[in-house]
Amino acid sequence: MLASSRLAGIFLSLLILTPTVFCTEGVAGAPPTGPVAARAADGGGALPNPILFVTQTPVPYDFATIGSVFANQGGGLVEAARGGDLYLRYPNGTLRNLTQEAGYGTTGFQGSGAIAVRNPSVDFSGTKAVFSMVVGAPTQQFQTGTYFWQLYEVTGLGSGQTAAITKVAHQPGNANNVMPIYASDGRILFVSDRPRSGEAHLYPQLDEYESTATNTGLWSLNPATGELKLLEHSPSGLFHPTLDRYGRVIFTRWDHLQRDQQADTDVLSGDTYGTFNYASEAAGAAALPVRDEVYPEPRPARQDLLAGTNLEGHTFNHFFPWQISQDGTGEETLNHIGRHELHGYFNRALNDDGNLSEFIAETSGRHNPNELENLLQIREDVLAAGTYLGIEAPEFTSHASGQVVALAAPPGLSADQISVSYLTHPATGTTVPDGQNPPPEHTGHYREPLPLADGRVVVAHTTETHGVRNLGSRSNPQPNYRFRLKLLTNGPDGYLRAGTALTAGINKTLSYWDPDVLVSYSGEMWELDPVEVRARPVPPQPKPALPAQEAGVFLAQGVAPRTLSKDLASRGLALLSVRNGTFRDHADRQQPFNLKVPGGVQTLGAGGTIYAIGHLQLFQGDQIRGLGGTVNPRPGRRVLAQVLHDAAALGANPPDPGGPAGSTAVALDGSVAAFVPARRALSWQLVSPTGTPVVRERYWLGFQPGELRACDGCHGVNSTNQAGGPAATNAPQALQQLLQHWKAQTGAIFSDGFESGDLAGWVVGP
């Protein structure tokens, strides 16, 4: 089913636009080829359009600060030192300080009027931009305060105009709102740490790795009406959304669905972190003296839990590209890409089945030769639709800077046909250990690649090759990382490297309280977050779609999709439909793939053990893990997977006799269908008729209210399934049964019927 080592292919089909596929393939360790590399050869000359960017007072630390890979949303002085500005560079090199023009910011001492700026994004007309700014700093020693990043818009970008900056109306006030972009209909999509349900006692959400405050996902705001929606709930954080030409919202998400390592440390090494469970997400929920977890399987460190089982132990941690529609529906990894296409190694799930093996990229026979662990700061190539540039960087030590890479993934291109191209040398994706000299091919570290309209690429670059260090003191920091905006150019080894700088350097002298120490800095500011100021076509907003098999079931049952969608939306629910849960992608040999439904279908990829599946058990992400002990716990909570207990979902689904709690039955044709809660991270596992887990989902997935989402099968099929056949094409019996149950339960009269040609507003997809 959907349990997989990648995202199981449950997704709402999009209108397929026929793209030109621009390959950027390269051989591991060899210079890059393809149009991106060729066009970037010119490192000089005037730029085609103005560049909007920010300056940032250099930060000497790389954990939970503005430059970090994760937990980078904080607005405090340690996280984001004050003193930066919003700048505009014209093609002739002229600079404008837009925040200064509009009356924001200050030089010298950074007090109540101090600012920091980040993440500008230009609208489709090229006449305005939205960005994030935090205002204020302590005015005297030992003074503390709470500061939040908020969204602002700037106009007056044309030559001879005067900049005007206004705060975006109706945004969450007591939250950090960062990384905004414009949607096709004028809404602003942004990342925020606002609690998923808005309840203050759940602030902040703590990530699944370090239990550090993180953002909660992607949000949508209509500034005119104040309509605020959570489009994607991410338990560990979501970063740098961008809107591609097909209307897809592309972003990096931190995927870390594993058990709590802080809790494991508490068990194995004493009560270090004080982990515990709250009885529920409610404000007055009791703090319980337990730290139970039910999903997924234990981490390898918990040999006490693994002893006597056939489980290898499960770890999961990477930053992968994801996509959703602009209304938040259809969430999946970009083109369904996953570990089998990108990673170098990961372990099998069970140790007693000879069919299951470790994944080793070199012997897998996959199409993509170049490994990728993390893909950060994604931007679409202007001249190659569906080609995306990004940064491969380590989680720590480099301010999220590393190697520039690219991959072509236009809609319709199968994940197992996508290749990664290394644009800068692979050495640039690593940090050199202290005391060692860098190899000659290491040309520094790169951030935020920006493809320009003329094909060249701007990057934020530092010549530093080692890890982050403070060469000064706390009161007089001298960070070793200095980011400057530069054009990429060809190097003598055939790889791209930093060339011409866009500015002569922007210097500032400033000081601020932090809060007991007066910090002083004088020198070059970081130059970050470049974006090209130009008009561009407004991307489409594809209609929701139903695959033909599921559309046929709706038609046969006399249920208009929009009728069901409206009813589910009113109850905060969505539909999940799986065509054949015995199907798995051919590449996934790490979880059981010989699957059968007793008395029904089976799909076998080899001889040996066959696993019976009878139920799909659902889990919901509840923010119930506390830290710091039950007496005086820390603020905020971590998400834990809990057996589905959402009252609306349980009340809407038919009973599943013999199944475990929170489950729905697998039909004889292998299909599964259930109503699930919306706007909350979910996961699931296929279990045997007696409730023993067989295959587990490896990701958190989300749904929007009223969303109707269908997939072909387990670990959705890319090219072929485990038996060498195509994706499932059956009309799912489980969906038929669920619709019958819904009609009997609601007694609905389907007066809106079907509209000729488009199935009541839905585009019928393949």
Phi, psi and omega in degrees: 000227184272348177298132184192167173275000169229180174297128176288143194285048173280111175202154178277121183297143175260159170303128182271113174267136183279111183264165165272125183271116179259107183283139175234044184289150174211160177266137182307129178082357181252156178302150184286156173233174177106171188295326180299312181297318183294317184289332185280002185295333182276113182262003183229187179092162181293146177280155184286334186214163174298156177240123174266133180205174179238155166254152182218130173302126184305139181251125185274005183235150184231046169222119179056042174240176187300332181267001186285160177295317181227172180051041185257015186266358186292144182255008180285175183289325177291319182289323185213089180302142182282163176123349182280171182214168173261122184243154173233127177250122177277162182304333179276004178095352179296138180249142171236132173269097188290320179295320178296317178303321185273003175092018179249147174091170183204158173258170179068229183292133182261100182248225187295333180265009183290152179222161162227151188226149180201160164056054174291150178214128186269142179282175189289338177280342183076015185252349179211168180214149173253144180207174178250142179215140173246137185240133173111151177201162178302142180262351179207165183299143178071002178280134177240161179200167176249126185233136182238140169290132179233161183269137178225156173243143178239136174235176181082040183276346182286155178299131181088349178274167177249132182292138173231135183236129178231146178283137180291130184285151169070011179282159176301129185275315182264054181204157175270119181246114189224171172054051182280153170219162176269136171276168183298332183262012177095349174296161174251123174261136185205164176263137182216155172259016172303136178304147183310316181257004177084000185278126188298328184290347177268004181267134355270160170288135181257138185288169186275359185251296183257000186053044179254147180306132182225174173280165184259355178135204186257133183239158178236134179228130168262103185299333182287322185254342184083005179295121182240127181225145171272115182271332182207120178266116183246114182298334180241355175123153182225145191217144170051063174293150175214154181251119182271178186288347178270358182089009178274138171271116181254138181205166171264134176235142176276114181257113187213044183283087175214172180289164189286114181287334174294320178295321177298320177297320178300322181286317189274334188230020182095169188280071184287315187256346181068043180287146178199170178251137166280154181293334179194184176278355185297154182299321182263018184297141180292142172273112188266144179279049179221159176224043183295146172223147186240349186197144350282208180290163184298158173287158181302333180295337183268067177297337177294327179274332182276339183302131179084002177250175175258018182273139176280336189098144192234124169235151185204122184194109172196170178241106188246160176282135179233166178217148168216163170287165184292345175265005178091359180273167172069033183293131172197165171297154185306115181057023179071023180287151183203199186299324182294335178267339191239326186279163177268327184202143163200161191273164172283166183273323184238150184251008184238019179234113182296343177286338184266138184220160171296149175269123177233115188302319185297333182251008186277339183075017183287164182289318185280122181272347190250121181289154178211122180265317181225141174235112187244157168055057188282136174222141178280140176294133182293323186261358181226092183302132178083004173258133188235132174262151179195187183240129169265116184218154175289161181295327185232169166080355184225018182052041178059027176251151182183230187265139174276127181229169177214152171213143178263119182216058176292158178306137178096343178278122182297143182303323183281007173246008180269135177241148174265136175249132175272110182273316169261165185299143179306334179298334182288349177271006182236162172252139181278131179301146177304140179088352179250150177274145179289151173294156184298334181278353179279111185256022181100189182244150188234147174226157163050060177298131181239104175289130182264170182294337179265007176096345177284170185229127173264141177225158165269123190230143169234142177283349181295136179247345180271184177282171183293131176216155171258111181278355178247228182230179178296319183279339179224071185293144175227080182297141180280346177267126178230107184269128175232146177282130182216160172272143172284146176216167179284138174260171182295341179270003179091346175273159176282153178208169181292136179240240186294132175282146182277339178227169175275006185099139181242116186251153180206148173243125186207170176207157179198156176276140187225058329272344182271338183252135174277111182269131179238137178219137176219119180158200184288137176271151170294145172246118189222171169055050179289145175213141183276134179266103181201153173283147179209157181298145176285125180296155178288166172240090185303144175292154172297152185226155172237132173301154186301322182296315180289323177300322178296323178294316177302315181297315181296328181272356180069029180249120174285130181306322182291332177294311178297317182301316179298318180295315180296319180300322180294340181251007179069034184238167175219168179254132172245124180229128179242129188284315179207104183289351177277351179275138173223154179295147185299333185281341188271099177247023182258342172238161182308136181230355170270096190238143178217154171257121181307123182081001183228215187284161170215153176225119186242136178251358180188173171284176177105203187300134174247134185252127176276136176240139182230339186212153169251117179261129184259146178231143177245146180277108179253137180273081187232357180272119178257165177227159176091005179091158185284342183281312182222070186291156174292154173296148176089168182213150175268151176282136171236145174285126177234147177306136182312124177223008178303122188296320181296318180292314180298322181288335182273333183275149175291156178295155179238082183302131178085352180270160177289170179303143177072024185248165172227151188282148171272127180285168185296335177273009179087359184277159178219142175212140181203155170268133186231154178292144180264161177055038173211134179300135181231157170211180187194169175212146170276134181235161179290171177304336179262003174099004179282129180300138179245300176228140185243144169293145180252001181233159164276138177234151179231158181226154174260153177304129180082001181290138176246107187239133183230146175225164184279326182179195184291134183045058190342137187285130174276286178256310180219159177272186185295341178262006180086007181261176179282179176297157182297145181234008182289152171280111193297121179296324182296324177293318177302314181293323180292320178295322176297317177298317181297318179296317180294325183285320186266335184063029186291148172253122190267066187287339183281343171055207182246143176262140184301125170092334184229017174050059175058044175097350179261139174276127180280117183258177180288000000 
